[in-house]
Structures are given as structure tokens and as C-alpha cells.
Amino acid sequence: MIAQSEPTKYEMEKAAGERLPNGAMPLKQLKPVHLEMIAMHLDGIRNKDIALRFGFTESRISILLRQPKAVELIQRVLEDAKGRFSVLRHRIVDVLADGLKEGVDKRTQFAAIDRYHKMHDILGSKDVDKTAEDVIQEILKRTDSITIDLKADT
């Protein structure tokens, strides 16, 4: 019979859940450099570009962003953004309605609607599950008289 060796400290820590699934120890705190990297990530900067800025590998940035403390911070920031977006939702619809009134060029009108939906997609707001048609219907209800000419502006 082959003798079983005692589990190593590493194996014990991993089994106890003290280590991440990839075997790394989780960060105890986020340092200013970590916060800067997370801020860049939240600003939509690619991991590759963040890595170049700090002289790290792309995989190291990815590992940082998966750290429990980083994930928690990112989720808090996104939840805050969702709340702020939700509060602004009605004002955005009003601005869209104003943009759809006669005299405003069509490019601006459609750009406004596109921006609204991009923000909705980014934030994944669950309380704003409206299709483009729903948003347009709401805008039409709020606007007195609208004439939309779908022909390209000349």
C-alpha cells in the first residue's frame, strides 16, 4: 500500500476556502494602485491598455479584477450607477421628447435614443425593461405634436 503524505499548507488553505479557486491568496485590502486600475476598468478601458499603463501583464489585471474585494467594489459602483440612472430615467425621457419635437435634426433625435439604450444595456437596469418601441410610445404620449420625417436630412 502506498503511504499517503500529509496535505501541505497550500492544500489545507485551498480546501478551507482561504484561497481563490486559482490557488492565489485573496487581497486583504485594495491599494491605491489597485483602485486606479479598477477605476480605469470601470471607465471602459481594456485590460490590455491598463496592463500597458502599469507595466503588468493582461492576465495580472484580469486576476486583480476577479479578486473578491475588487468584485465587491465594482458591484457597489455599478449599483450606485444603476440607482443614479434610474433616478434620471424620467428626465432622460423628457430630453428625448424635446429632441423629437419639430425643428430638431433627425440625427440628433436618433442619437439621443441610441444613447439611452446603450446606458440601459451597460447598467442592465432591471426596472427599465422597455423595448425601443415602449420608449418611443412614452415619448409620443409626452409630446404635443410630433412629425418625424424618416428621410435623411439634407
HUUR-V983687 format. One record per backbone hydrogen bond with DSSP energy under -0.5 kcal/mol. NH is the residue of the N-H (numbers start at 1). CO is the residue of the C=O. If there is no record, write none. Layout:
[[NH & CO] [NH & CO]]
//
This chain:
[[12 & 8] [13 & 9] [14 & 10] [15 & 11] [16 & 12] [17 & 14] [18 & 13] [19 & 13] [20 & 24] [23 & 20] [26 & 18] [31 & 29] [34 & 31] [35 & 31] [36 & 32] [37 & 33] [38 & 34] [39 & 35] [40 & 36] [41 & 37] [42 & 38] [43 & 39] [44 & 41] [45 & 40] [50 & 46] [51 & 47] [52 & 48] [53 & 49] [54 & 50] [55 & 51] [56 & 51] [61 & 57] [62 & 58] [63 & 59] [64 & 60] [65 & 61] [66 & 62] [66 & 63] [67 & 64] [71 & 67] [72 & 68] [73 & 69] [74 & 70] [75 & 71] [76 & 72] [77 & 73] [78 & 74] [79 & 75] [80 & 76] [81 & 77] [82 & 78] [83 & 79] [84 & 80] [85 & 81] [86 & 82] [87 & 83] [88 & 84] [89 & 85] [89 & 86] [92 & 88] [93 & 89] [94 & 90] [95 & 91] [96 & 92] [97 & 93] [98 & 94] [99 & 95] [100 & 96] [100 & 97] [101 & 98] [102 & 145] [104 & 101] [109 & 105] [110 & 106] [111 & 107] [112 & 108] [113 & 109] [114 & 110] [115 & 111] [116 & 112] [117 & 113] [118 & 114] [119 & 115] [120 & 116] [121 & 117] [122 & 118] [123 & 119] [124 & 120] [125 & 120] [128 & 125] [130 & 128] [135 & 131] [136 & 132] [137 & 133] [138 & 134] [139 & 135] [140 & 136] [141 & 137] [142 & 138] [143 & 139] [148 & 146] [149 & 147] [150 & 148]]
//
